[in-house]
């Protein structure tokens, strides 16, 4: 990470330069980040200790919550602290680590969402073979492959970032380090590197979104052959997944599948998928899922009862 020594630190401009607005940003994002961590940890603990949530869908939801927590943690704490700082300085090495973490956990979230779609497809379209296809050993292998793929993707992104030479300007017009804002500071033609970014991150986002939407379309069409109760339960589960997919992939596609240009709305769009989606995921998966809500009530009622004794 010492390849570009001409610039040893960057200054993040953040979401706003206005002191009053910075205080508002601090309060809002502190609430969002606290809600993200508490909500996802609640899901993680509930799935870990509830026997009723032992199906593959909740196995994958467990890792989605881990990815959400880590993804948000790679961005939110610095954003919150920086709102109270006069000068938002981040070292070159810290910036590169943030790029790595952002893409590692973001890509992991994409792969887990795909695995959850595969699980729903097998459960609804191949119900008789579900227990055979989605057995625990297979799920573990799929998660290992997801982590491996995410790591490879992150290595590719950090390799692109390390190739960028920085000769002077170090003001990043963003609240975090990512490749697109760094392209604006590089003292080289970044056209080819941006093509590599689009062919990597952009292709992953676009192809995954298309694959997910097609799979859920097939799943929803197949519900015609199920009972009314089965249709209702499956439709509720799939709707939750589709909402998460749209909320996460919409902003990602906007950011990573375009030429190297900067728009005023970029930072707010990035806020949506780096801060907003990890906060909303626990709400979507708990408020729309009776099994998770019942397991939470049962688990925490047992804990409170045991403590009172």
C-alpha positions as CSV (number, residue, x, y, z in Angstrom):
1,X,0.0,0.0,0.0
2,X,3.0,2.3,-0.1
3,X,3.1,2.4,-3.9
4,X,1.8,6.1,-4.3
5,X,3.9,8.0,-1.7
6,X,3.3,11.5,-3.2
7,X,-0.1,11.5,-1.3
8,X,0.0,10.0,2.2
9,X,-3.5,11.2,3.3
10,X,-6.8,12.3,1.9
11,X,-9.4,14.8,3.1
12,X,-13.0,13.7,2.9
13,X,-15.4,16.5,2.2
14,X,-18.3,14.5,3.7
15,X,-22.0,15.0,3.0
16,X,-22.1,18.7,3.9
17,X,-19.8,21.5,5.0
18,X,-22.4,23.4,6.9
19,X,-21.8,23.0,10.7
20,X,-25.6,22.9,11.6
21,X,-26.3,20.3,8.9
22,X,-23.3,18.2,10.1
23,X,-24.9,18.0,13.6
24,X,-28.2,16.8,11.9
25,X,-26.2,14.2,9.9
26,X,-24.5,13.1,13.1
27,X,-27.8,12.5,14.9
28,X,-29.5,10.8,11.9
29,X,-26.6,8.4,11.1
30,X,-25.9,7.6,14.7
31,X,-29.5,6.4,14.9
32,X,-29.3,4.6,11.6
33,X,-26.0,2.8,12.5
34,X,-27.2,1.9,16.0
35,X,-30.4,0.5,14.5
36,X,-28.4,-1.4,11.9
37,X,-26.1,-3.0,14.5
38,X,-28.8,-3.8,17.1
39,X,-31.3,-5.1,14.4
40,X,-28.8,-7.3,12.7
41,X,-27.3,-8.6,15.9
42,X,-30.8,-9.4,17.1
43,X,-31.4,-11.5,14.0
44,X,-28.0,-13.2,14.3
45,X,-28.6,-14.2,18.0
46,X,-32.2,-15.3,17.3
47,X,-31.2,-17.5,14.4
48,X,-28.2,-18.9,16.3
49,X,-30.1,-20.0,19.3
50,X,-33.6,-20.7,17.9
51,X,-34.2,-24.3,16.9
52,X,-37.3,-23.3,14.9
53,X,-35.1,-21.3,12.5
54,X,-32.8,-24.1,11.3
55,X,-33.9,-24.0,7.6
56,X,-31.4,-23.0,4.9
57,X,-33.3,-19.7,4.4
58,X,-32.4,-18.6,7.9
59,X,-28.9,-20.0,7.6
60,X,-28.4,-17.6,4.7
61,X,-30.2,-14.8,6.5
62,X,-27.7,-15.2,9.3
63,X,-24.9,-14.5,7.0
64,X,-26.7,-11.7,5.3
65,X,-27.0,-10.0,8.7
66,X,-23.3,-10.5,9.3
67,X,-22.5,-9.0,5.9
68,X,-24.9,-6.1,6.6
69,X,-23.3,-5.3,10.0
70,X,-19.8,-5.4,8.6
71,X,-20.7,-3.5,5.5
72,X,-22.2,-0.7,7.5
73,X,-19.4,-0.7,10.0
74,X,-16.8,-0.2,7.2
75,X,-18.5,3.2,6.5
76,X,-20.8,4.5,9.2
77,X,-18.5,4.9,12.2
78,X,-16.0,7.1,10.3
79,X,-18.9,9.1,8.7
80,X,-20.4,9.7,12.2
81,X,-17.0,10.8,13.8
82,X,-16.1,13.0,10.8
83,X,-19.3,15.1,11.2
84,X,-17.8,16.3,14.5
85,X,-14.3,16.9,13.0
86,X,-13.1,20.1,11.5
87,X,-10.8,18.3,9.1
88,X,-11.9,14.9,7.9
89,X,-8.5,13.3,7.3
90,X,-8.0,9.6,6.3
91,X,-4.6,8.1,5.6
92,X,-3.8,6.5,2.3
93,X,-3.6,3.0,3.9
94,X,-6.9,3.5,5.7
95,X,-8.5,4.6,2.5
96,X,-7.3,1.5,0.7
97,X,-8.6,-0.7,3.5
98,X,-12.0,1.0,3.4
99,X,-12.2,0.3,-0.4
100,X,-11.3,-3.4,0.3
101,X,-13.9,-3.8,3.2
102,X,-16.6,-1.9,1.3
103,X,-16.3,-4.3,-1.7
104,X,-15.7,-7.4,0.4
105,X,-18.9,-7.1,2.4
106,X,-20.9,-5.5,-0.3
107,X,-20.1,-8.4,-2.7
108,X,-20.9,-10.9,0.1
109,X,-24.3,-9.4,0.5
110,X,-24.9,-9.8,-3.3
111,X,-23.9,-13.4,-3.2
112,X,-26.0,-14.2,-0.1
113,X,-29.1,-12.6,-1.8
114,X,-28.5,-14.9,-4.8
115,X,-28.2,-17.9,-2.5
116,X,-31.5,-16.9,-0.8
117,X,-33.2,-16.7,-4.2
118,X,-31.8,-20.2,-5.0
119,X,-33.1,-21.5,-1.7
120,X,-36.6,-20.1,-2.4
121,X,-36.6,-21.4,-6.0
122,X,-35.8,-25.0,-4.8
123,X,-38.3,-24.7,-1.9
124,X,-41.2,-23.6,-4.1
125,X,-40.4,-25.2,-7.5
126,X,-38.7,-28.4,-6.3
127,X,-40.4,-29.1,-2.9
128,X,-39.9,-32.9,-3.0
129,X,-36.2,-32.5,-3.5
130,X,-35.6,-29.5,-1.2
131,X,-34.2,-31.4,1.8
132,X,-31.8,-33.3,-0.5
133,X,-30.6,-30.3,-2.6
134,X,-30.4,-27.7,0.2
135,X,-28.9,-29.9,2.9
136,X,-26.6,-28.3,5.5
137,X,-23.3,-29.4,3.9
138,X,-24.3,-27.9,0.6
139,X,-25.3,-24.6,2.3
140,X,-21.9,-24.4,4.1
141,X,-20.1,-25.0,0.8
142,X,-22.1,-22.3,-0.9
143,X,-21.3,-19.8,1.9
144,X,-17.6,-20.6,1.7
145,X,-17.7,-20.1,-2.1
146,X,-19.5,-16.7,-1.5
147,X,-16.8,-15.6,0.9
148,X,-14.1,-16.7,-1.5
149,X,-15.8,-14.9,-4.5
150,X,-16.2,-11.8,-2.4
151,X,-12.5,-11.9,-1.4
152,X,-11.4,-12.3,-5.0
153,X,-13.6,-9.4,-6.1
154,X,-12.2,-7.2,-3.3
155,X,-8.6,-8.1,-4.3
156,X,-9.4,-7.0,-7.9
157,X,-10.8,-3.7,-6.7
158,X,-7.9,-2.9,-4.4
159,X,-5.5,-3.8,-7.2
160,X,-7.2,-1.1,-9.3
161,X,-7.0,1.4,-6.5
162,X,-3.3,0.7,-5.9
163,X,-2.5,1.4,-9.5
164,X,-3.9,5.0,-9.3
165,X,-1.1,7.6,-9.0
166,X,-1.9,10.6,-6.8
167,X,0.3,13.6,-7.5
168,X,-1.2,16.5,-5.6
169,X,-5.0,17.1,-5.0
170,X,-6.2,15.0,-2.1
171,X,-9.8,16.3,-1.5
172,X,-12.3,13.5,-1.9
173,X,-15.7,14.9,-2.6
174,X,-17.4,12.0,-0.7
175,X,-17.9,10.7,2.8
176,X,-15.9,7.5,2.2
177,X,-13.1,6.1,0.0
178,X,-14.3,4.2,-3.1
179,X,-12.9,3.9,-6.6
180,X,-15.2,6.4,-8.4
181,X,-14.2,9.4,-6.1
182,X,-10.5,8.3,-6.3
183,X,-10.6,8.4,-10.1
184,X,-11.2,12.1,-9.9
185,X,-7.9,12.6,-8.0
186,X,-5.7,10.3,-10.1
187,X,-3.1,12.1,-12.3
188,X,-3.6,9.7,-15.2
189,X,-6.3,8.8,-17.7
190,X,-8.6,6.5,-15.8
191,X,-10.8,5.5,-18.8
192,X,-9.4,2.0,-19.0
193,X,-9.4,1.4,-15.3
194,X,-13.1,2.6,-15.2
195,X,-13.8,0.0,-17.9
196,X,-12.3,-2.6,-15.6
197,X,-14.5,-1.3,-12.7
198,X,-17.6,-1.5,-14.8
199,X,-16.7,-5.0,-16.1
200,X,-16.2,-6.2,-12.5
201,X,-18.4,-4.4,-10.0
202,X,-20.8,-3.1,-12.7
203,X,-21.2,-6.6,-14.2
204,X,-21.7,-8.3,-10.9
205,X,-24.4,-5.8,-9.9
206,X,-26.2,-5.8,-13.2
207,X,-26.1,-9.6,-13.9
208,X,-26.9,-10.5,-10.3
209,X,-29.9,-8.1,-10.3
210,X,-31.2,-9.5,-13.6
211,X,-30.7,-13.1,-12.4
212,X,-32.5,-12.4,-9.1
213,X,-35.5,-10.7,-10.8
214,X,-35.8,-13.6,-13.3
215,X,-35.6,-16.2,-10.6
216,X,-38.3,-14.4,-8.5
217,X,-40.5,-14.0,-11.6
218,X,-40.3,-17.8,-12.1
219,X,-41.0,-18.5,-8.5
220,X,-44.0,-16.2,-8.4
221,X,-45.4,-17.8,-11.6
222,X,-45.0,-21.3,-10.1
223,X,-47.2,-20.3,-7.1
224,X,-50.3,-20.8,-9.2
225,X,-49.9,-24.5,-8.5
226,X,-49.9,-24.1,-4.7
227,X,-52.6,-23.9,-2.1
228,X,-54.0,-20.5,-1.0
229,X,-52.1,-20.7,2.3
230,X,-48.9,-21.8,0.6
231,X,-49.2,-19.0,-1.9
232,X,-49.7,-16.5,0.8
233,X,-46.7,-17.6,2.8
234,X,-44.4,-17.9,-0.2
235,X,-45.5,-14.6,-1.7
236,X,-44.8,-12.8,1.6
237,X,-41.3,-14.3,1.8
238,X,-40.5,-13.5,-1.8
239,X,-41.9,-10.0,-1.6
240,X,-39.5,-9.3,1.3
241,X,-36.6,-10.6,-0.7
242,X,-37.6,-8.6,-3.8
243,X,-37.8,-5.4,-1.8
244,X,-34.3,-5.9,-0.4
245,X,-32.9,-6.7,-3.9
246,X,-34.4,-3.5,-5.4
247,X,-33.3,-1.3,-2.5
248,X,-29.7,-2.6,-2.7
249,X,-29.1,-3.1,-6.4
250,X,-30.8,0.1,-7.7
251,X,-28.2,2.4,-6.2
252,X,-25.3,0.0,-6.9
253,X,-26.1,-0.2,-10.6
254,X,-26.4,3.6,-10.7
255,X,-22.9,4.0,-9.2
256,X,-20.9,1.2,-10.8
257,X,-22.3,0.9,-14.4
258,X,-21.6,4.2,-16.0
259,X,-18.7,6.3,-17.5
260,X,-16.3,8.0,-15.1
261,X,-18.6,11.0,-14.4
262,X,-19.7,12.6,-11.1
263,X,-23.2,13.7,-10.3
264,X,-24.4,15.8,-7.4
265,X,-26.7,13.0,-6.3
266,X,-23.9,10.4,-6.0
267,X,-23.3,10.8,-2.3
268,X,-27.0,10.5,-1.4
269,X,-27.4,7.5,-3.7
270,X,-24.4,5.9,-2.0
271,X,-25.9,6.7,1.5
272,X,-28.9,4.7,0.5
273,X,-27.1,1.4,-0.2
274,X,-24.2,1.8,2.4
275,X,-26.3,3.0,5.3
276,X,-30.0,2.8,4.4
277,X,-30.2,-0.8,3.1
278,X,-28.4,-2.4,6.1
279,X,-30.7,-0.5,8.4
280,X,-33.9,-1.6,6.5
281,X,-33.0,-5.2,6.0
282,X,-33.7,-6.3,9.7
283,X,-37.0,-4.4,9.6
284,X,-38.1,-6.0,6.4
285,X,-37.1,-9.5,7.4
286,X,-38.6,-9.3,10.9
287,X,-41.8,-7.2,10.3
288,X,-42.8,-9.4,7.3
289,X,-41.7,-12.7,8.7
290,X,-43.9,-14.3,11.4
291,X,-41.5,-17.1,12.1
292,X,-38.7,-14.7,12.9
293,X,-41.0,-12.6,15.1
294,X,-42.3,-15.6,17.0
295,X,-38.8,-17.0,17.5
296,X,-37.6,-13.6,18.8
297,X,-40.5,-13.5,21.3
298,X,-39.9,-17.0,22.4
299,X,-36.2,-16.7,22.8
300,X,-36.3,-13.4,24.7
301,X,-39.2,-14.4,26.9
302,X,-37.3,-17.5,27.9
303,X,-34.2,-15.4,28.6
304,X,-36.2,-12.9,30.7
305,X,-38.0,-15.8,32.6
306,X,-34.6,-17.5,33.4
307,X,-33.2,-14.2,34.6
308,X,-36.2,-13.5,36.9
309,X,-35.7,-16.9,38.6
